[in-house]
Amino acid sequence: DGIRGRANGLITPELALKVGQAAGLVFQRGDHRHRVVIGKDTRLSGYMIEYAMVAGFTSVGMDVLLVGPMPTPAIAMLTKSMRADLGVMISASHNLFEDNGIKLFGPQGFKLSDDVEKQIEQLLDESLDRRLAQSASLGRARRIDGVHDRYIEFAKRTLPRDLSLDGLRVVVD
């Protein structure tokens, strides 16, 4: 899912900026302030990709909520629960540490349809200079705390209240 490859190979700051701009333009619907939730795993290249994406999204007028290291399902859940227009997970999952990736979620927390992915891909090949936000309409970015607790509570609610783990050894990754 998404775009994956070697950090500073296929996945460059330029690509991340352009993906942020293209996805931001595709998901601007209506007159409200638009926002995107961005999470990442702990790969070193995540910082580079995260900040490039922030530049892309804010340059087209989207506000960015940075949640830091989170599991991928948390970004899907937070995108919906925080009423964001878009969610981004910066991770290459099980790929090598040298790799990284960009996975996008729609407002309901699901992966994008093939049609929406194609719209974004088409914009990657275009000059977007004329579609950038005016100075007064640039997006804002901020790091938010406390969302880890929201996801933990969500995950706990998926288990039955009377579940007993007595006698089991549990490993949490």
Secondary structure, DSSP 8 states (H G I E B T S, - for coil): --EEEEBTTTB-HHHHHHHHHHHHHHT--SSS--EEEEEE-S-THHHHHHHHHHHHHHHTT-EEEEEEE--HHHHHHHHHHTT-SEEEEE--TTS-TTEEEEEEE-TTSSB--HHHHHHHHHHHTS--GGGS--GGG---EEE--SHHHHHHHHHHHTS-TT---TT------
